[in-house]
Amino acid sequence: FQAFTALSQLQPPGAICELAARLLADREPELRAAAAHWIAGACDRGRLSPTDVPADLAGKLTARLTESDPE
């Protein structure tokens, strides 16, 4: 979690987007939540355009938002 947080602050959004996509399917709920939060925050701050998010990533993000785990 801490490594992802540090990388997301140091790397350009495009580089982190691929990592975030993989983490959305991670077995650790904290990493899934961190990845989803990063994607949403990057879009909100204009660092990442929602249209730049690949369709498979959008699908994974939707799956995370509908999880019963509040994290």
SEFI-591493 format. One record per residue (C-alpha): x, y, z. Coordinates in steps of 0.25 Angstrom, whole numbers, padded with zeros to 4 digits, always signed. Each point is the difference from the previous one (the first is absolute). Layout:
! residues N
XYZ...
//
This chain:
! residues 71
+0000+0000+0000+0011+0010+0004+0008-0004-0013-0012+0003-0009-0003+0013+0007+0015+0005-0001+0000-0005-0015-0013+0007-0003+0006+0013+0005+0013-0001-0008-0004-0006-0013-0008+0006-0011-0015-0004-0001+0002-0009-0012+0010-0008+0007-0008-0002+0012-0013-0003-0007+0005-0014-0005+0004-0003+0015-0013+0005+0005-0007-0009-0010+0008-0012+0005-0003+0003+0015-0015+0002-0002+0000-0016-0001+0010-0002+0012-0004-0009+0011+0003+0011+0010-0012+0009+0002+0009+0012+0005+0007-0001-0014-0013-0001-0008-0005+0012+0008+0013+0008-0002+0000-0002-0015-0015+0004-0001+0002+0012+0008+0012+0004-0008-0007-0001-0013-0012+0008+0005+0010+0010+0006+0008+0001-0013-0013+0002-0008-0005+0011+0010+0013+0008-0001+0001-0001-0015+0013-0008+0000-0008-0012-0007-0012+0002-0009-0011-0010+0002+0000-0002-0015+0015-0005+0001-0004-0011+0010+0000-0013-0008-0014-0007-0001+0006-0012+0008+0005+0009+0011-0014+0007+0001-0006-0014+0001+0009-0004+0011-0003+0014+0007-0015-0002-0001+0002-0014+0006+0008+0006+0012-0011+0010+0002-0011-0010+0001+0008-0009+0010-0007-0002+0014+0014+0003+0007-0001+0015+0003+0015+0002-0001
//
